[in-house]
Amino acid sequence: MRQVRLVIVGFGVVGQGLAELLVTQRHLLQTQYDLSVTLVGVATGRGGYLYREQGLDIPTLLNLARRGGPLTVDALNTDVQHWPHALDGLRESHADILAEATGTNLRDGEPGLSHVRLALTQGMHVITANKGPIALASTELFALARAHNVQLRVEATVMAGTPVISTICEGMAGSSVRAIRGILNGTTNYILSEMAQGRDYSEVLSIAQAQGYAEADPTADVEGYDAVAKLLILASTVFGQILRPEQVARYGITAITREDVARAQQEGKRIKLIASLRYDGQTVQARVEPVSLPFFDPLATIDGVMNAITVETVALPQVTIVGPGAGRLQTGQGLLADLIAVARASS
Ligand SMILES: NC(=O)c1ccc[n+]([C@@H]2O[C@H](COP(=O)([O-])OP(=O)(O)OC[C@H]3O[C@@H](n4cnc5c(N)ncnc54)[C@H](OP(=O)(O)O)[C@@H]3O)[C@@H](O)[C@H]2O)c1
């Protein structure tokens, strides 16, 4: 059986989701994929990096994290090694794969960028849900991965565990992708869907914040920055085109009124925040903007926090993928699929 030693850096919603799947899917991993995964390291911002050569007990880690307790040597009460910072732990311990799941930072990609850079340099494969490092430094990071003969997989950065990047890059390989249009942000889609029921933007935003669909500071979602980050990742992984954030025409949904939404409905249309890439064979045009879509458009009827993406290729005129774009297990699944792909390719 293939043995994989895994480290999870960032043990919040997504890191815990992956850890939970390692427990619930353990039998499947062994029987179907001939794969045994040992979680040897876990890091958080407050608790630092914990490492145990023989493996950490995942249920204990999950219990501690869910109770809000610290992930510390004392709390784990075993022969665990500790470093105050993940970078030191990564440098001085040994593992095969880093799962990077710290918070997305679209200004400089940190702290995830340094974690990913160090792991690749040390010859570790990296799987990540963190958009920052890939949106801002994909050229450097994929080159580092190639130079060290390891894999960098980023499925969970776009539409969580709904397989978009692997479907386009692997499943649709050779089909000459011409355009991608997507609803890539669940928060804004929830807000626009509720506004279609006759509510005001500010009223719906408050409900979304109360229900946990929107952050206290919703800027990254409602102004389109989150969708821009996902477009940068798709431009790089699908088209090999490196775009800077300012090269994406970006309009959020804050200026959309209840009247705009009602007028669109009367015209047989739905307003959606559409992230799009159009490729002419040489360059990519990228836009994030509210668009009035006719009801028959496959993206027009995607409501609530659901995400969707439509891919146009020469051979396949229109393929639409619909699925969750966030969530603990939904995003953990994206990391798990990448982990299995890494193990398969390196065996
Ligand atoms: N949540 C989703 O549904 C979803 C979906 C797709 C992609 N993502 C992406 O996945 C990533 C994780 O999201 P999340 O929702 O799990 O975030 P989260 O719940 O806020 O968890 C972030 C984790 O990172 C840790 N962390 C922060 N700074 C660190 C550092 N310097 N070293 C080590 N650990 C550090 C935090 O520890 P402390 O709490 O101790 O600071 C926490 O455990 C983000 O980049 C997000 O954009 C999330």
The ligand as a Gaussian input file, in Angstrom:
#p B3LYP/6-31G(d) Opt

LIG

0 1
 N      -14.421000      28.026000       3.653000
 C      -14.699000      27.673000       2.401000
 O      -15.797000      27.208000       2.102000
 C      -13.650000      27.810000       1.328000
 C      -13.947000      27.402000       0.001000
 C      -12.941000      27.474000      -0.976000
 C      -11.684000      27.977000      -0.637000
 N      -11.453000      28.393000       0.647000
 C      -10.122000      28.901000       0.963000
 O       -9.520000      27.979000       1.872000
 C       -8.679000      28.679000       2.777000
 C       -9.085000      28.345000       4.213000
 O      -10.413000      28.797000       4.426000
 P      -11.134000      28.552000       5.824000
 O      -12.559000      28.890000       5.611000
 O      -10.770000      27.205000       6.346000
 O      -10.452000      29.684000       6.739000
 P      -10.419000      29.742000       8.331000
 O      -11.534000      28.934000       8.898000
 O      -10.317000      31.176000       8.665000
 O       -9.057000      29.000000       8.728000
 C       -7.802000      29.560000       8.485000
 C       -6.782000      28.768000       9.262000
 O       -5.478000      29.252000       8.934000
 C       -4.747000      29.375000      10.133000
 N       -3.640000      30.310000       9.985000
 C       -3.654000      31.649000       9.858000
 N       -2.407000      32.136000       9.773000
 C       -1.578000      31.076000       9.849000
 C       -0.162000      30.927000       9.831000
 N        0.666000      31.983000       9.700000
 N        0.357000      29.681000       9.942000
 C       -0.457000      28.602000      10.078000
 N       -1.801000      28.685000      10.103000
 C       -2.360000      29.914000       9.982000
 C       -5.775000      29.838000      11.141000
 O       -5.309000      29.653000      12.453000
 P       -5.745000      30.713000      13.617000
 O       -7.251000      30.680000      13.631000
 O       -5.108000      30.203000      14.845000
 O       -5.217000      32.044000      13.173000
 C       -6.908000      28.878000      10.779000
 O       -6.690000      27.622000      11.365000
 C       -8.833000      30.169000       2.451000
 O       -7.740000      30.577000       1.688000
 C      -10.134000      30.233000       1.676000
 O      -10.171000      31.287000       0.745000
 C      -12.389000      28.314000       1.624000

